[in-house]
């Protein structure tokens, strides 16, 4: 049975007031809009010569149910402070409408959009979104507390904690550079050729096996040096409707228009040791995904790293549901209690440096790509000092540079004219009093600009192919080093005959070895695993120590007054803070 609802006197009443009559007695039914009490107050006119006047008013019920108790009695004088601190009446409702969806109560089916003269709307009673869905049910604070208490009890019975996991550069790294697809195709073709050679060798007679092997071997058939690190890369294509970028209109440029019409291919590299990490953590944590990527992207990545859905299930929260493109919030999933929640993420700024965060070293497998879903976020400052950049070159002719800049701006300006005009209009109108419609329009323009920047970063990868350029630069460096280390031959070698003399005098050309750009040597998940295991162990050690205080063997709780230290130790957050302190010391 639910607890009675506490009703407070409205703050707008002309306090102090005197209660003249309690219109409804305890155990009586109350209808919405029914008169609850009559009061009187002294009205003082602003005029200095006016005489104070005694006036009267009533207070009506904004909910319906059975009145269980009055905390005031007839004849009491109620001050503003007392009205704020003490509920006037307790009413037991047939339904508190604590879960709502689409303007209806999910518990009783009542319409929550009705609004009357009392100024109270039932829709305001459930405003907390704590599911992983964009259009999921809304719950009241009381219902959220109940749900989190049930979740906590479930976790305690399973001896687990909740773990929020970021995707990009935390447990995976992603790119849309088509070079990766070409390297994978090259490696797969090489594997197919090797398999074909092995099959033909098996079919050859034993006496001709050595000759056949020599004939099948091809010294020029060299595998792509990055193939070994790319073997576990997953790929999927997202259509334009799943990318989340704003529409640019018919004036979009060619490459952008291609991406908007066809989407692009994503390549996902799991962090080394990811499967072992997930399997181990699944025994100690209930894991949730929280990413800045779109819902379609998050679902595809989770399908790649968790095909059976046993690790994350449907616990996926993307930017489509979180309500923010630049920040993450624990309250989005755990609005009341975060004492049993741990976060792993490569960025602490998006969490506003939450004490629940375990900071992860960013995973940068695809060299120089970064986080493709957070290109609009500010770059993180390095933890070590870096050398200052070289001074800019002296510009001899500023007129030429200005003309080039103007031409570039004119080239890109068509697609941004509409957004700039809208932004200027909103900024001009914001000089005066801004209306809700203008605020929404400005927020929409900012969102479109953020998404445009992220889309432009994807377009740059597809068009510029940065990995191919870095591979070429690496190979040129390696070739240059090997060329400089070679010693030229100055002498002549005597020939046995005229035909062989010229061949022996020419230096032998050496084939340069191709170097791998992509490395598969990351071990960060091992460190994170140790930290999370330490947090889990110390949390439940503290929990077991405080358990006898709340659950004595007699089965009866002691109702004596507890000290502040006892209250603190009885909270799950106590064990979490002790674990975080130990973790911080170990990292230091």
Secondary structure, 3 states (H helix, E strand, C coil): CCCCEEECCCCCCCCCEEEEEECCCCCCEECCCCEEEEEEEEECCCCCCCCCEEEEEEEECCCCEEEEEECCCCCCEECHHHHHHCCCEEEECCCCCCEEECCEECCCCCECCCECCCCCEHHHHCCEECCCCCCCCEECHHHHHHHHHHHHHHHHHHCCEEEEECCECCCEEEECCHHHHHHHHHHHHHHHHHHHHHHHHHHCCHHHHHHHHHHHCCCCCCCCCCHHHHCCCEEEEECHHHHCCCCCCCCCCHHHHHHHHHCEEEEEEECCCHHHHHHHHCCCEEEEEECCCCHHHHHHHHHHHCCCCCCCCCCEECHHHHCCCCCCCHHHCCCCCCCCEEEEECCCHHHCCCCCEEECCCCCCCCCCCCCCCCCCCCCCCCCCCCCCCCCCCCCCHHHHHHHHHHHHHHHHHHHHHHHHHHHHHHHHCCCCCCHHHHHHHHHHHHHHHHHHHHHHHHHHHHHCHHHHHHHHHHHHHHHHHHHHCCCCCCCCCCCCHHHHHHHHCCCCCCCCCCCCCCCCCCHHHHHHHHHHHHHHHHHHHHHHHHHHHCCCCCCCCCCCCCHHHHHHCCHHHHHHHHHHHHHHHHC
